[in-house]
Amino acid sequence: MMEGRLQAQEDEIMLLKSSLADALRRLRLHDQLIPLLKQQIIAVNPAASRVLNQVYCSDSFSSSRKLSSSSALDSHRHPATRARRNSEKLVKDPQEKTKKLLDKKAASSANLLNRSPSLESRTKDLIARAGSPGSRRGTQGQSIKMFIRGRPITMYVPSNIQNYEDLRMEPPVEKLELDWVYGYRGRDCRANLYLLSSGEAVYFIACVVVLYHINNRTQRHYRKHTDCVRCLTIHPDKVRVASGQTAGVDKDGKPLQPYVHIWDSSTLITLQQIGLGTFERGVGSVAFSFADAGAFLCVIDDSNEHMLSVWDCAKGTKHTEVKSTNEAVFAVEFNPSDSTNIITCGKSHIYFWTLSAGSLTKKQGIFGKYKKPKFIQCFVFSLTGDVLTGDSEGNILTWGKSPGDVKTLGKGAKETFQIMRQTRAHDGSVFTLCMLQGGALLSGGGKDRKIIRWSADLAPERECEIPEKFGAVRCITDVNGEELLVGTTRNAILRGTFSDGFVAIVQGHVDEMWGLATHPSQDVFLTCGHDRQVCVWNTAEHKLDWCTTLEEYGLCADFCPNGAVVSVGLSTGRWLVLDLQTKEVISDYTDGNEQLSVMRYSPDGSFLAVGSHDNFIYVYNVTECGRRYSRYGKCNGHSSFITHLDWSKDGKYIMSNSGDYEILYWDVAGGCKLLRNRYESKDREWASYTCVLGFHVMGVWLEGSDGTDINALCRSHSERVVAVADDFCKVHLFQYPCPKPKAPNHSYEGHGSHVTNVRFTHCDSHLLSMGGKDTCILQWEVKRAGTSDGGDRLHSASFTSSPEP
C-alpha cells in the first residue's frame, strides 16, 4: 500500500511539473502575441491605441505576480460528476481510479495556473470600452469559451460565421435505425440461447434481445430494456419470451429498477412488465411453468437473499415470494408435469420447493455418501421424472425421492430428495444439460470443451470437442434432433452436428473494446480491445471476415487511405501494420513505453500520426503503399496524454486533444512545430473530425460535463452530421457543424456500458458503435429524411429531455 501511495505521489509531482511547464509556455505565448494583437486592435479601432499602451505597460509591470495572484482566484471546485448508467462492472480497477484522480489533479493544477484574465479577453474589453465597431460578433479575433471542470477552453470563431449569436441549431434530418448486432453474452450468463417456432435463435447482448433466423441470416431486435439483459426463457408455446434485466442508474445518477418483460416474439410487443419496484440489483433467473401452459413465471433476483417469487403471467401480479438463499443461484425451473414443484440450484445446494396455499416451502437435496460439489451448475428433468444435475466436479447426479427414515426419525419422518446415481461425465465442470425428445441427454463441458450425447440410461453414445478458440460450452439448444446450437464462453454461437462438426454463426469480442476503424473504400471495419483480438468485419454480409490474436491488447487503429494495410496501436507503445490480404504483420514499431491512444493517416497516406499517453505525437513518413515507415518528427507540447487527433485536408497540419482538455495545432510540413497562435487555425479545413474538443463540435457537450462524458465522436464524410459516443451508454446524432450549447440531437439506446467509439462507413450508409464492458458492436443504418419508418428506439430532443415515442 505504501509503495502504491509513493508511486501515486511521484505521478502527481510529474503531472504538476507538466502543468507548470504548460503555464509557462502559455505565458511565453502571450508575450509573443502582444505585438500582433496590438496591431490588430489599432487597425480595427485607432482610438484604442492610447488605452492599450497604458494597459500594456501596467500588464508588463504586474506580469511577475501572475502566478501568485491567480492562485487566490481559484475559488470554485469542479461540478459534481454525474453517475454512469452502466451497471455491468463499470467500476474501474484501482490503477485506473488512481490515474483518473491524478488526471483530475493535473487539470485542477493547470486550472490554478490559468485563472488570470487572458490577453484575448482583455483586448476584447478594451475594444468594447472604446466604443469600437469591432465589438460586434463575427469580427476578426472573436472567440468563445467553454468550461470543463472549471477550466476555460478558448475556441476561435471561423471567419464565415458573421453572427455567432444568431446561429440556429436543428436536429439532423438523418436518423439511425439498428441494422445488426454483433456478439453474444456467453462469458458470464447461462441458459440464454433458445430456438423459437419461427426458426429464429433468441439470445441477448447488452440491452438488446436478438432474434436471429439461422437459415435466412436475418435479425430482429427487442429493445425495450433500459439496462443489460441478464436472463431469458421461452414460453411453452415457443412464441412468448420472458427476459430480465439488471438494475442501473440513469444519466442523472437516479437508480433504475430491474424488471422482467414478457413479450411476443412475432410482433415484438411487450405483454407484461413484471416486478417493477420488487427486485433488487437485477434479475438472475426466470422460468415459465409447463404443466398449466405457462400460466406462471418464477423469478429469482440478485439480492443478498436471492428472493424467489412466482407471478401470474396473465395479470402480472405476484402470487408468492420467499427468501431463497444467501448463496449464488444459477438456475430455476418448474417441474414440467407439476407446477407446484420448483427446483433451484447454485453454490453448494439444490433446493426442491413446493407451492401450496400461496406459500413456498423447501427441502434441501441430501448428498449423503457422495462428495458435495462446490457448484451445481445446471439441471434438467428426465422423461421418468428424475432430476439430473451437472456440477463443478464433472459429474451428472440423478436425484429421486426417498421415503422418510422411520427408524431414525420416527413416525413423522418425511420423504427426502437424495442422489440415486452418480455418472462421471466431464473433465472439469458440467456447464449445461439439454434433454432431447427421445429421452437422450446432451451435456456440455467446461475444461474439456466436449459435447457428449448420452442414452436414456446415461450410457455415452457420441462426443465431440469444441475448438479452443471458442472457449467452453455454455449452453446447448436442440434444432431438429441432430443439428445443435451451442453457445460458448468466448461469446460465440456455433451450429453443427456430431458428424460434420461446428461452425460459428455468431462471434464477438470477450473483453472491453476501444479500437475501431472503417475501411476507406470497402464495407469493412476493424475492432480491437483488451482480449488481444483484432477482428475484421463485413458490414454488408454481417459477419467476421477474419481475426488474429496479438501479444498485447489493441487500443486504436486506422486504415491506410489505399486500403491495403491497417495500423493498430497497442497498450505498451508498440504499433503494428497488418496486411489485409495476408493477415500478416508487415511492420512492428515502438514509440515510448506507454499505451497508444490514436492512430491517424494523413489524407494522402504519406504520413502516419501516432498519439501516445506519454504526451507526444509521433509522425512517420509512409512509403511503399503503407509498407515502409520512417520517423519524420515528434510533436512535443501537450502537458497530458493525447486523446484524439485529426489531419487537415491538405495533410500539412494536425489538430489534437489531450487529457487535460487542451486543443493544440501543429505544423507538420514545417517540422512538427507547435502553432503558437491558435487563432490562425480557425478557418482550416479538416479531413476528418474526431477531436471531441473544437469549435465545430462544442454543442455536443452537456452543461457541467467533467471532460470524460464523451469518449469519441466522428463526423460523417458528407460533413452533414456528427455521431457521439458518451459515457452513459448512448449514441447521439447531431447536425454538423454544432457550435452552440444544448444543441438538439437524436439519442439512441442499446449499449449496456460506456460507448467507447463510433465511426461512419466509407459511404456514410452505416454507423458503427462499440460498447466497453458489454463487448457489443451495434451497426446502425443511416436513414435520410422520409426513409425511416420511425420504429426504432429514438429520443429526438435536446440534452435535457428524452421522450419515449
Order of alpha helices (4+ residues) and beta strands (2+ residues): alpha-alpha-alpha-alpha-alpha-beta-beta-beta-beta-beta-beta-beta-beta-beta-beta-beta-beta-beta-beta-beta-beta-beta-beta-beta-beta-beta-beta-beta-beta-alpha-beta-beta-beta-beta-beta-beta-beta-beta-beta-beta-beta-beta-beta-beta-beta-beta-beta-beta-beta-beta-beta-beta-beta-beta-beta-beta-beta-beta-beta-beta-beta-beta-beta
